[in-house]
Amino acid sequence: MNQTNLLVEAIVKGLQEKKGHGIVVVDLREIQGAICQYMVICEGNNPNQISSLSDSVWEMVHHDIKEKPVSVQGLRNAQWVGMDYGTVLVHIFLPETRSFYRLESLWEDSKIKRIPDID
């Protein structure tokens, strides 16, 4: 398994650890001009959970594959946190913010893998 796939796996594991839901992995490798190879999108119920989800992703990725994000944006309001790992972008939304931006629909030509929620 290559480094990017390990990264996606660690990100999903971190999101599942803190009960992120609606997790999708968008494969952008065949989309010409895409800014990354994968996008991982999920949502949390409130700003506190969104902060916990981003912390969990940071810790899981650092623990499993020793990588850190290039940047993390949105922690102050925690309505939409973006984490940039170079080849993978992570978007953690409040449900209403996710519905408004509809990132999955922007990339509907790509392969989208839905990860089942863990209860």
Order of alpha helices (4+ residues) and beta strands (2+ residues): alpha-beta-beta-alpha-beta-beta-beta-alpha-alpha-beta
